[in-house]
Amino acid sequence: MATKAKKEIEFLCTDCGNTTPKWVGKCPFCGAWNTLKEHAAPVADVASTKRGLGGPVHKVVPLRDVATEDTRRLSTANAEFDRVLGGGLAPGSLVLIGGDPGIGKSTLVLTTLATMTAAGVKSLYVSGEESACQVKLRSERLNVSGSDMLLLCETSLEKIIEQAKEIKPQVLVIDSIQTVYKGDLPGTPGSASQLRECTLDLMVFAKNSGCITILIGHVTKDGQIAGPRILEHMVDTVVYFEGDRNHQYRLLRTIKNRFGATDEIGVFEMTSHGLESVANPSKVFLQEGVPPTPGSVVCCTLEGSRALLFETQALVSQTNFAVPQRVAAGIDPKRLTIILALLEKFGDVTIGPADVFASIAGGMKVNDASSDLAIALAIASNHLGIPLGRQTIAIGELGLSGEVRSVSLLDQRLKEARRLGMVEAIVPASGKLPENIEGMRVVRVHSLGEAVAWLMDKK
């Protein structure tokens, strides 16, 4: 006999139909006032709510006796996408792709599915936002309109899973998860309860069938996946698109990955035929053929196994305000404030009442502390009017005592810099010193004061 659970009290909005766990004067979904009414939401029988993964009952076994299965990954035929996923799509995995509207989520997935279908992979693309005609027009722009990829325009989760069980695709894409709903749940598509339950059902389907399921999700104005954060805990992999939709380059970054590393990035270029992989992303963020100018310094960061060169830029100008501005783009504003304090105390570079603007060229965001020295030298270079050569790179973390601290994998960074034509590098003197790299002059500094003195010698 099924055991019945107690009824839960919720508050139902009479305008939009969404529910909240507590009463508020204004509905958080539709913005209407005084529309929330107490609603008794009976929970289904415990027996009917058990949605386990099925199969036989497992016994407790020692970890050493657990046999590992051969989880051969499925390649997407896209080198950058495979890199971010950790080598490809794992069977039965649930992948969540997020990003700003128009940044290229649907474009990437549609072209990837068309390529995989051409290689013999059975795939199903479920569109909840566009009609079949709209998807066809977009596929024509991407030159994949002749693909045998299966298409379903549906928003009912029950019908989607029913079709998927009948077709048995190897890859299933839901575009987007915010448009899918369950008919037996209250609330509109995209509400917290709908998102949670729909994702749970898709997770159970993916694990039971082994079908690779990809969910496309909207993001809020803060850049987070719309809906409860529990979605990120339920899925196996969370991937975010970064970049400005008005620029041609995009970064695909992994936030969570149960099947691989989370520090890899993929670089794509948006063209008239969709997103194309960028084989050498360092050249994207370095401007060539431009004479040296004060305030520009090249640095190197590590994104997973990839060493990536980028350009730090700084501008110091006389302020017209009572309080000088400190503006940072692509770097942490608090880090910029610390670097300015270190320059004044240990580098004898008096910024004073001047506006300071610092950015990473190309729209890239860098959280690596090894860029501290490059940012400091860029500010000092612009303030003192001393340009650094385009073939000079600076790598190092700054401590609060003015010392230049060592960074990880310095050899790998310098080798990548030399491969791209760098001939001079200023690096920390502490820690493990890099081996001599043919064709590159390595300058070792102990403190920020030594680095600024080295810069002054170039005047």
Backbone torsions as a table, in degrees:
resi	resn	phi	psi	omega
1	MET	NA	131.2	-176.8
2	ALA	-69.5	138.1	177.1
3	THR	-90.5	125.7	-177.9
4	LYS	-93.0	135.8	-179.7
5	ALA	-86.5	165.2	177.8
6	LYS	-70.2	155.9	178.3
7	LYS	-76.6	141.9	177.3
8	GLU	-101.0	143.7	178.8
9	ILE	-97.1	123.2	176.1
10	GLU	-126.9	172.9	178.1
11	PHE	-121.0	118.7	-174.2
12	LEU	-100.9	130.9	176.7
13	CYS	-81.2	123.8	-178.8
14	THR	-73.6	-12.7	179.7
15	ASP	-90.6	-53.9	-174.4
16	CYS	-102.5	-14.9	177.5
17	GLY	85.6	0.8	178.9
18	ASN	-80.9	157.9	-179.1
19	THR	-119.6	151.5	175.7
20	THR	-130.7	150.2	-178.2
21	PRO	-72.5	-19.0	179.2
22	LYS	-138.2	159.8	-176.7
23	TRP	-80.7	137.8	172.8
24	VAL	-136.8	156.5	-178.0
25	GLY	-69.8	-33.1	-177.4
26	LYS	-116.8	130.3	179.7
27	CYS	-64.3	124.2	-178.4
28	PRO	-70.3	-10.3	-177.3
29	PHE	-98.0	-51.3	-177.0
30	CYS	-105.3	-11.7	177.0
31	GLY	83.4	4.5	-179.9
32	ALA	-76.6	149.0	-178.2
33	TRP	-97.5	143.2	173.2
34	ASN	54.5	39.9	178.5
35	THR	-111.0	-1.3	-178.5
36	LEU	-87.5	122.6	179.6
37	LYS	-119.0	144.7	179.7
38	GLU	-62.2	133.4	-173.3
39	HIS	-138.1	124.7	177.9
40	ALA	-87.7	111.1	-178.2
41	ALA	-102.1	99.7	-180.0
42	PRO	-68.1	135.3	177.3
43	VAL	-83.6	140.4	-179.6
44	ALA	-64.8	166.1	178.3
45	ASP	-54.9	143.4	-179.3
46	VAL	-58.4	-38.4	-178.6
47	ALA	-63.8	-34.1	-177.5
48	SER	-83.8	-14.4	-179.0
49	THR	-94.9	-2.1	178.4
50	LYS	-78.2	103.7	-178.0
51	ARG	-112.2	63.9	179.2
52	GLY	-71.2	174.6	-178.9
53	LEU	-79.6	0.0	176.0
54	GLY	78.4	-176.4	177.4
55	GLY	89.4	-176.3	-177.2
56	PRO	-72.7	162.3	177.6
57	VAL	-76.6	128.0	-177.2
58	HIS	-89.9	148.8	179.6
59	LYS	-104.0	159.2	177.4
60	VAL	-72.4	127.4	-179.2
61	VAL	-136.2	152.6	175.2
62	PRO	-63.9	149.9	-177.5
63	LEU	-62.3	-35.1	-177.7
64	ARG	-66.7	-19.4	-178.1
65	ASP	-94.2	-2.1	-178.8
66	VAL	-75.4	126.4	179.5
67	ALA	-88.6	131.3	178.8
68	THR	-85.6	142.4	179.4
69	GLU	-93.3	155.7	178.1
70	ASP	-80.4	97.2	-179.3
71	THR	-95.7	74.5	179.3
72	ARG	-70.3	127.2	-176.4
73	ARG	-79.3	155.2	178.5
74	LEU	-102.8	117.5	-177.5
75	SER	-72.5	143.0	176.3
76	THR	-89.1	-0.6	-176.1
77	ALA	62.7	19.2	176.2
78	ASN	-127.7	111.6	-172.4
79	ALA	-59.6	-42.3	-178.4
80	GLU	-69.9	-40.5	178.9
81	PHE	-65.1	-42.4	177.5
82	ASP	-62.7	-38.4	179.8
83	ARG	-61.6	-44.9	-178.4
84	VAL	-66.4	-37.6	-178.6
85	LEU	-77.7	-7.3	180.0
86	GLY	91.5	22.9	178.2
87	GLY	117.1	2.1	180.0
88	GLY	133.4	-175.7	-179.2
89	LEU	-88.9	125.5	179.5
90	ALA	-82.0	139.9	179.6
91	PRO	-58.7	135.7	178.6
92	GLY	74.6	9.2	-178.2
93	SER	-82.3	154.6	177.4
94	LEU	-117.8	113.6	-173.1
95	VAL	-112.4	132.6	177.7
96	LEU	-113.2	122.6	179.6
97	ILE	-112.5	122.3	-179.9
98	GLY	-121.6	162.6	179.3
99	GLY	166.6	165.3	180.0
100	ASP	-64.1	155.0	177.4
101	PRO	-60.1	134.8	177.2
102	GLY	80.7	6.5	-176.4
103	ILE	-82.9	-17.5	175.0
104	GLY	124.2	16.4	-178.6
105	LYS	-63.3	-53.9	-178.9
106	SER	-65.6	-35.3	179.0
107	THR	-63.1	-45.7	179.5
108	LEU	-62.2	-46.1	-176.8
109	VAL	-67.4	-41.5	-177.7
110	LEU	-65.1	-45.6	179.0
111	THR	-67.7	-35.9	178.4
112	THR	-65.7	-44.0	178.5
113	LEU	-64.0	-39.5	179.0
114	ALA	-62.9	-40.6	178.8
115	THR	-67.2	-41.5	179.9
116	MET	-68.2	-37.0	177.9
117	THR	-64.1	-38.7	177.8
118	ALA	-63.8	-25.0	178.8
119	ALA	-88.5	4.4	176.5
120	GLY	98.7	10.0	179.0
121	VAL	-89.8	127.7	179.7
122	LYS	-81.1	120.3	-174.5
123	SER	-133.1	151.0	179.4
124	LEU	-128.9	122.5	179.0
125	TYR	-105.6	115.9	180.0
126	VAL	-103.6	117.3	-179.3
127	SER	-107.0	119.7	177.1
128	GLY	-103.5	-6.3	-177.0
129	GLU	-109.8	-24.1	-175.5
130	GLU	-124.5	152.8	175.0
131	SER	-79.5	169.7	179.5
132	ALA	-62.0	-35.5	179.0
133	CYS	-65.8	-40.7	179.0
134	GLN	-65.9	-41.3	178.1
135	VAL	-64.5	-38.2	178.1
136	LYS	-63.4	-43.0	178.9
137	LEU	-64.0	-39.1	179.0
138	ARG	-68.8	-37.4	177.8
139	SER	-65.4	-31.2	176.9
140	GLU	-68.2	-37.6	176.9
141	ARG	-65.8	-29.6	-178.7
142	LEU	-94.0	3.1	178.9
143	ASN	61.2	37.1	176.9
144	VAL	-127.8	21.7	-175.6
145	SER	-68.4	-18.9	-179.7
146	GLY	-90.5	12.0	-176.6
147	SER	-73.0	151.1	175.7
148	ASP	-88.7	12.1	178.6
149	MET	-59.0	137.3	-179.3
150	LEU	-81.9	141.3	-176.0
151	LEU	-126.6	136.2	176.4
152	LEU	-138.0	122.8	176.3
153	CYS	-101.6	100.2	-174.2
154	GLU	-156.3	148.6	177.7
155	THR	-119.4	-10.6	178.6
156	SER	-81.1	121.2	-176.6
157	LEU	-64.4	-38.7	-179.7
158	GLU	-60.1	-43.3	179.9
159	LYS	-70.3	-34.8	179.2
160	ILE	-64.3	-48.9	-178.6
161	ILE	-66.6	-35.8	177.5
162	GLU	-61.9	-44.8	178.3
163	GLN	-66.8	-38.8	-179.3
164	ALA	-65.8	-38.4	178.3
165	LYS	-67.3	-31.6	179.2
166	GLU	-76.4	-41.6	-177.0
167	ILE	-79.8	-36.1	-178.2
168	LYS	58.6	63.0	178.1
169	PRO	-76.7	157.7	173.8
170	GLN	-82.0	-30.1	179.2
171	VAL	-131.6	129.4	177.9
172	LEU	-121.6	129.2	179.8
173	VAL	-118.3	129.9	176.2
174	ILE	-110.7	116.2	-176.9
175	ASP	-127.0	95.9	2.8
176	SER	-121.8	168.9	-176.8
177	ILE	-67.4	-23.8	179.9
178	GLN	-72.4	-12.5	-179.9
179	THR	-98.0	-8.4	-176.4
180	VAL	-89.7	143.7	-178.8
181	TYR	-142.5	158.4	172.6
182	LYS	-106.8	131.3	-174.8
183	GLY	-68.6	-23.8	-177.2
184	ASP	-91.9	9.1	178.8
185	LEU	-114.4	143.9	175.7
186	PRO	-74.7	163.3	178.0
187	GLY	97.6	158.7	-179.4
188	THR	-87.8	162.4	176.0
189	PRO	-57.0	135.8	-179.1
190	GLY	98.4	-11.3	177.4
191	SER	-71.6	165.8	-174.0
192	ALA	-60.2	-45.4	-178.0
193	SER	-67.8	-39.4	179.6
194	GLN	-65.3	-45.2	-179.7
195	LEU	-60.9	-45.0	-176.6
196	ARG	-64.8	-47.5	-176.4
197	GLU	-71.1	-39.0	179.4
198	CYS	-65.3	-41.1	178.8
199	THR	-66.3	-37.7	178.7
200	LEU	-63.3	-44.6	179.1
201	ASP	-64.0	-39.0	178.1
202	LEU	-68.4	-33.7	177.3
203	MET	-65.6	-44.3	178.4
204	VAL	-62.3	-41.8	178.8
205	PHE	-63.0	-42.5	-179.0
206	ALA	-64.9	-42.5	-177.4
207	LYS	-70.8	-37.4	-178.3
208	ASN	-74.2	-38.8	-174.7
209	SER	-93.6	-18.4	-174.7
210	GLY	78.2	8.4	-179.9
211	CYS	-76.9	130.1	175.7
212	ILE	-73.5	120.0	-175.4
213	THR	-115.3	126.0	-179.8
214	ILE	-115.2	123.8	178.2
215	LEU	-107.0	132.4	173.9
216	ILE	-102.0	127.3	-175.4
217	GLY	-122.5	146.7	174.4
218	HIS	-77.3	162.2	177.0
219	VAL	-122.2	156.8	177.1
220	THR	-84.6	179.4	179.4
221	LYS	-66.4	-18.8	176.8
222	ASP	-86.5	-1.6	178.0
223	GLY	87.6	10.7	179.7
224	GLN	-98.4	156.0	176.2
225	ILE	-60.8	128.7	-178.9
226	ALA	-64.5	136.0	-178.8
227	GLY	109.4	-178.7	-178.3
228	PRO	-67.4	148.1	179.7
229	ARG	-66.6	-9.6	179.5
230	ILE	-62.5	-23.3	178.4
231	LEU	-60.5	-39.8	-179.0
232	GLU	-68.6	-25.8	177.2
233	HIS	-79.5	-27.2	-175.8
234	MET	-80.3	-35.4	-175.5
235	VAL	-82.4	165.2	-179.8
236	ASP	-85.8	-35.2	-175.6
237	THR	-137.3	135.2	175.9
238	VAL	-120.7	122.5	-177.3
239	VAL	-124.0	133.6	179.8
240	TYR	-116.0	140.2	170.1
241	PHE	-89.8	131.7	176.2
242	GLU	-120.4	157.7	178.2
243	GLY	124.3	166.1	178.2
244	ASP	-91.0	128.8	-179.2
245	ARG	-64.3	-16.6	178.9
246	ASN	-87.1	-4.9	175.9
247	HIS	-109.3	161.8	-171.8
248	GLN	-84.9	-15.5	-175.3
249	TYR	-103.2	143.6	-179.9
250	ARG	-130.1	147.6	175.4
251	LEU	-114.8	131.3	176.6
252	LEU	-109.3	116.0	-172.5
253	ARG	-123.3	137.6	178.4
254	THR	-89.4	126.9	176.8
255	ILE	-95.6	-32.8	-180.0
256	LYS	-147.2	139.0	179.4
257	ASN	-155.2	110.8	178.5
258	ARG	-78.6	-9.9	-176.9
259	PHE	-115.7	11.8	-178.8
260	GLY	-177.8	-170.4	-178.5
261	ALA	-75.3	159.9	179.6
262	THR	-112.4	12.3	-177.4
263	ASP	-113.0	15.8	177.9
264	GLU	-93.5	150.1	174.8
265	ILE	-130.0	155.7	173.2
266	GLY	-120.3	139.9	-178.7
267	VAL	-113.1	128.9	-178.3
268	PHE	-127.8	154.3	175.1
269	GLU	-117.8	127.3	179.0
270	MET	-83.1	117.4	179.3
271	THR	-118.4	-179.4	178.6
272	SER	-68.0	-16.1	179.4
273	HIS	-108.0	20.9	177.9
274	GLY	103.5	-164.7	-178.6
275	LEU	-85.5	129.5	178.2
276	GLU	-119.0	140.8	-179.8
277	SER	-66.6	143.9	176.1
278	VAL	-103.0	114.2	-174.7
279	ALA	-70.2	-38.3	-178.7
280	ASN	-124.4	84.6	-174.8
281	PRO	-66.9	-21.2	-179.7
282	SER	-61.5	-37.1	-179.8
283	LYS	-69.6	-19.2	178.5
284	VAL	-68.5	-38.7	-174.4
285	PHE	-96.0	2.4	176.6
286	LEU	-113.9	127.2	179.9
287	GLN	-92.0	122.6	-177.2
288	GLU	-102.2	157.7	176.8
289	GLY	77.0	15.9	-179.8
290	VAL	-113.4	133.2	179.9
291	PRO	-65.0	153.5	-179.8
292	PRO	-59.6	137.0	178.5
293	THR	-130.1	146.1	177.5
294	PRO	-61.9	134.7	177.0
295	GLY	100.6	12.1	-179.4
296	SER	-128.2	122.6	-178.6
297	VAL	-137.3	137.7	179.3
298	VAL	-90.1	140.2	177.7
299	CYS	-135.2	177.6	-178.6
300	CYS	-140.1	134.9	176.6
301	THR	-125.1	161.0	178.3
302	LEU	-107.9	124.0	174.2
303	GLU	-116.5	93.0	-174.7
304	GLY	69.1	-123.3	179.2
305	SER	-92.3	5.9	-173.9
306	ARG	-109.4	128.0	171.9
307	ALA	-90.1	124.7	-172.3
308	LEU	-122.8	121.5	177.7
309	LEU	-89.0	142.8	178.5
310	PHE	-147.6	170.2	-175.4
311	GLU	-115.9	124.1	174.4
312	THR	-94.4	138.1	-179.0
313	GLN	-128.2	145.4	-179.8
314	ALA	-142.3	148.2	177.3
315	LEU	-137.1	124.7	177.4
316	VAL	-116.8	120.2	-176.8
317	SER	-138.4	159.3	179.6
318	GLN	-66.9	135.5	-175.8
319	THR	-86.2	152.2	174.9
320	ASN	-111.9	12.6	-177.7
321	PHE	-120.2	163.5	178.9
322	ALA	-67.3	-35.8	178.6
323	VAL	-113.7	121.5	-179.4
324	PRO	-63.7	148.9	-178.7
325	GLN	-88.4	147.5	173.6
326	ARG	-130.0	101.5	-173.7
327	VAL	-115.6	128.8	-179.7
328	ALA	-126.6	135.6	177.3
329	ALA	-129.0	118.5	-179.0
330	GLY	89.5	-6.4	177.3
331	ILE	-132.8	163.7	-179.1
332	ASP	-71.1	123.2	179.8
333	PRO	-58.9	-34.3	178.4
334	LYS	-67.5	-34.1	177.7
335	ARG	-66.4	-37.6	177.6
336	LEU	-62.0	-41.1	179.0
337	THR	-62.2	-41.0	178.9
338	ILE	-65.1	-42.7	-179.2
339	ILE	-63.2	-38.9	178.2
340	LEU	-64.7	-40.0	177.4
341	ALA	-64.9	-39.9	178.6
342	LEU	-66.0	-37.8	178.6
343	LEU	-62.3	-41.2	-178.2
344	GLU	-73.0	-37.3	-174.9
345	LYS	-83.8	-40.0	-173.7
346	PHE	-112.2	-14.8	-178.7
347	GLY	-106.9	-1.5	-178.4
348	ASP	53.8	34.9	175.2
349	VAL	-110.1	104.2	-175.5
350	THR	-89.4	102.9	177.5
351	ILE	-75.0	-43.1	177.0
352	GLY	61.2	-148.0	-178.3
353	PRO	-80.2	65.7	180.0
354	ALA	-127.4	146.8	175.1
355	ASP	-74.6	139.0	179.4
356	VAL	-126.2	125.6	177.3
357	PHE	-121.3	128.3	179.6
358	ALA	-132.7	140.1	-178.0
359	SER	-153.4	165.4	172.7
360	ILE	-105.3	122.6	-176.0
361	ALA	-65.6	145.2	176.8
362	GLY	88.6	5.8	178.7
363	GLY	78.3	14.4	-178.4
364	MET	-81.7	149.7	175.7
365	LYS	-112.1	128.7	-175.8
366	VAL	-125.5	125.6	175.8
367	ASN	-111.7	8.5	-177.9
368	ASP	-78.9	126.4	-179.6
369	ALA	-68.3	-14.3	179.1
370	SER	-68.0	-9.2	178.1
371	SER	-87.3	-1.3	-178.0
372	ASP	-57.5	-47.3	-176.8
373	LEU	-64.6	-40.2	179.7
374	ALA	-64.8	-40.7	178.9
375	ILE	-65.6	-43.4	179.5
376	ALA	-62.5	-43.3	179.4
377	LEU	-68.8	-32.9	177.0
378	ALA	-65.1	-41.7	178.5
379	ILE	-66.0	-46.3	179.2
380	ALA	-64.4	-38.3	179.5
381	SER	-62.5	-42.8	-179.7
382	ASN	-72.7	-38.2	-179.4
383	HIS	-67.4	-39.3	-178.2
384	LEU	-90.3	-9.6	-180.0
385	GLY	72.9	31.2	-178.9
386	ILE	-112.1	111.9	-179.5
387	PRO	-79.9	148.3	172.8
388	LEU	-103.9	146.3	-179.5
389	GLY	-64.3	151.9	179.1
390	ARG	-68.3	-13.7	-179.0
391	GLN	-104.6	22.5	177.9
392	THR	-113.8	135.8	-178.9
393	ILE	-125.2	144.1	179.3
394	ALA	-124.6	129.2	-178.6
395	ILE	-136.1	128.9	177.5
396	GLY	166.1	148.0	176.2
397	GLU	-99.6	140.5	-179.1
398	LEU	-99.9	129.8	174.1
399	GLY	-91.1	166.3	-177.8
400	LEU	-73.2	-7.4	174.8
401	SER	-97.6	8.7	178.0
402	GLY	86.7	1.7	-179.4
403	GLU	-80.6	153.8	175.0
404	VAL	-98.7	112.3	-173.6
405	ARG	-90.1	155.7	-179.2
406	SER	-71.7	158.7	178.9
407	VAL	-124.7	162.3	-178.0
408	SER	-77.9	148.4	173.6
409	LEU	50.8	49.9	-179.3
410	LEU	-66.0	-35.8	178.4
411	ASP	-58.4	-45.5	-178.4
412	GLN	-63.6	-39.0	179.4
413	ARG	-64.9	-44.1	-177.2
414	LEU	-70.1	-34.8	178.4
415	LYS	-65.3	-40.1	177.0
416	GLU	-66.2	-38.8	178.1
417	ALA	-64.3	-40.6	179.3
418	ARG	-67.6	-36.3	179.2
419	ARG	-62.5	-30.2	180.0
420	LEU	-94.5	12.4	171.0
421	GLY	99.7	7.0	178.5
422	MET	-73.9	137.4	-176.9
423	VAL	-117.8	-9.1	-179.0
424	GLU	-142.2	138.7	-178.9
425	ALA	-139.0	136.1	173.9
426	ILE	-109.8	118.8	-170.3
427	VAL	-133.8	166.9	178.0
428	PRO	-66.4	146.8	176.4
429	ALA	-87.7	-19.4	-179.3
430	SER	-83.4	166.1	178.3
431	GLY	77.9	-165.8	179.7
432	LYS	-73.8	118.2	-178.2
433	LEU	-78.3	142.1	-179.6
434	PRO	-70.5	153.0	174.8
435	GLU	-69.9	157.4	178.8
436	ASN	-62.9	127.6	-179.9
437	ILE	-105.6	122.8	-175.5
438	GLU	-60.4	129.7	177.6
439	GLY	86.8	3.2	-179.1
440	MET	-127.8	131.3	175.8
441	ARG	-92.1	120.4	-177.1
442	VAL	-104.8	121.5	178.5
443	VAL	-105.2	122.7	-178.2
444	ARG	-103.7	130.5	-179.5
445	VAL	-126.4	145.5	178.9
446	HIS	-92.2	-30.4	-172.8
447	SER	-140.2	167.9	177.6
448	LEU	-65.8	-34.1	177.7
449	GLY	-60.7	-41.0	177.0
450	GLU	-64.8	-37.5	179.6
451	ALA	-66.0	-41.8	178.8
452	VAL	-67.9	-37.9	176.8
453	ALA	-63.2	-39.2	175.5
454	TRP	-61.4	-39.0	177.3
455	LEU	-65.9	-40.3	-179.0
456	MET	-64.9	-31.7	179.3
457	ASP	-66.3	-18.6	179.8
458	LYS	-84.5	-4.0	-178.2
459	LYS	-71.0	NA	NA
